[in-house]
Amino acid sequence: MKSKVEGFSSIYKDPNSGVVVNRASTDRTRYRAAKRQALQTQESKYEISELKKEMSEIKQLLHQLLQK
């Protein structure tokens, strides 16, 4: 049986496993949205990095073509 954590109305702790559960759906929803946003930001940074590498490669190829 989970017991309430003192000082919090929607947080419970399982005494056997030590797992803490937040039953407030708004907090959970906010956490999931923040996590999704962080993953999107990380993916965007990776894509920008890859585009920069590709642009650098294109510039090098153009310089080689102009030197011929």
C-alpha positions, 0 to 999 in steps of 0.5 A, spaced: 500 500 500 502 506 498 503 512 503 502 519 502 508 523 502 508 528 508 507 535 505 504 533 498 497 532 497 498 528 490 505 524 491 505 517 494 511 512 496 511 505 496 514 502 502 516 496 499 520 498 493 521 506 495 518 508 488 515 515 488 509 516 484 506 523 483 498 522 481 497 529 479 495 529 472 497 536 470 504 535 473 505 529 469 502 532 463 507 538 464 513 533 465 511 529 458 511 536 454 517 538 457 521 532 456 518 532 448 520 539 447 527 537 450 528 531 445 525 535 439 531 541 441 536 535 441 534 533 435 534 540 432 541 541 434 543 534 431 540 536 424 543 543 424 550 540 426 549 535 420 547 541 415 553 545 417 558 539 416 554 538 409 555 546 407 562 545 409 563 539 404 559 543 399 564 549 400 570 545 399 568 542 393 566 549 390 573 551 391 576 545 388 572 546 382 574 554 381 581 552 382 581 548 376 
